[in-house]
Amino acid sequence: MENFEPEIVAFCCHYCAYTAADMAGSKRISYPSNVKIIRVPCTGKVDAIHIMKALEKGADGVYVAGCLEGDCHFKNGNTRAKQRVARVQKFLEEIGWEKERVEMINMSAGMGERFARTAHEFTEKIRELGPNPVKQSIKTEIQALA
Amino acid sequence: MITAEQKPMQEIIQYIAPYDKILLIGCNECVTVCAAGGRKEVGLLASALKLDRLKHGKTIDIKEITLERQCDPEYVEELVATIDDADAVLSMACGCGVQTIAERFNKKHVYPAVNTKFMGASQSQGVWVERCQGCGDCMLGITAGICPVSRCSKSLLNGPCGGTSNGQCEIGPETDCAWVLIWERLKALGLESRYEELVEARDWRPAGGAGPRKIIREDLVL
């Protein structure tokens, strides 16, 4: 557990969080390499099943980063994403998982610092929660297949 | 459409606890439209069930399939190729679909994953409301297109009752008094005189009072 490095999947909207990550890079602000970014055209594209699959495949935490509320490039994709994240959180609670492993975050394209800070904070939160409970089972399964 | 809602996860988990190979079957009809048991929900439930098992250090083999309709034998027959591999079947269709599968594959353990709710219409995105109780003797033609059987809490045929207040039903402010709606619509249509016509006590046998109902269309029977 001491050496636990969380693997985090971040679904980032092309128009805000992804650009914010770019901004963080341009400003030479570092953020943890634990965060693996998946660029999406809008967070409205992120479905509950995408988040579930990430967890199923072993991600320790997943966050969806969309535009500030009211600023969605496609009008309301981010509010839809927020509802879907809430649904997944409910699902996780029902099967006894920590719902905090999944989160919705909002930021604008200019918030490079916020992107980096969020990546740090989320990584630390997941570090405290510990590894994805399925990770060990997945490893055993892979070993068995090998 | 027939509306449904997914059962609580723990109930589903308990049903399938003894099995390691599950065939999870969705339905492309009503439960897809009300987002309870279509292909998407099948994927989501399969994922959640796998996460639950993995958390306990176990695995589960879930095969996902979504039939065009689970309440028609022709489509249920498609399961012949896959059902033998499964220890049990988990169906996300309404009660009609679950029973069609259980009847066709009578040695298979079949479980429901949704609670079938009512015959309803979509009021707005994500909201479904009850609009029909299948009473078998539709009276919408005399009630201005508003059904007192399904929408009046007492199914009164000559309403309203004393529980109506400012257009709302006494059971709660979210329920409109069906008979106020009927009266307002009759007025708007200039059909007030219809309101004066009393509906006689009716025969409730077509509504299910005479046991399970059946339709036989001689011209279609093979």
Contacts between the chains, C-beta under 8 A, distances in Angstrom:
chain1	res1	chain2	res2	distance
A	47	B	40	7.5
A	48	B	44	5.6
A	49	B	40	6.8
A	49	B	43	4.9
A	49	B	44	5.5
A	49	B	47	6.5
A	52	B	44	6.2
A	52	B	47	3.9
A	52	B	48	6.7
A	52	B	51	7.3
A	53	B	47	6.4
A	55	B	47	7.9
A	55	B	51	6.2
A	56	B	47	5.4
A	56	B	50	5.9
A	56	B	51	6.0
A	56	B	54	7.8
A	91	B	9	7.2
A	91	B	44	7.3
A	91	B	48	5.3
A	92	B	51	7.9
A	94	B	8	6.8
A	94	B	9	3.8
A	94	B	10	6.8
A	94	B	48	7.6
A	95	B	9	5.6
A	95	B	13	7.4
A	95	B	48	5.8
A	95	B	51	6.0
A	95	B	52	4.3
A	95	B	55	7.1
A	96	B	52	7.5
A	96	B	55	6.9
A	97	B	51	6.9
A	97	B	55	7.1
A	133	B	54	7.0
A	133	B	55	4.3
A	134	B	51	6.1
A	134	B	54	3.6
A	134	B	55	6.1
A	136	B	57	7.0
A	137	B	54	4.3
A	137	B	55	7.9
A	137	B	57	5.6
A	137	B	58	7.4
A	137	B	59	6.7
A	138	B	54	7.0
A	140	B	57	8.0
A	141	B	59	6.4
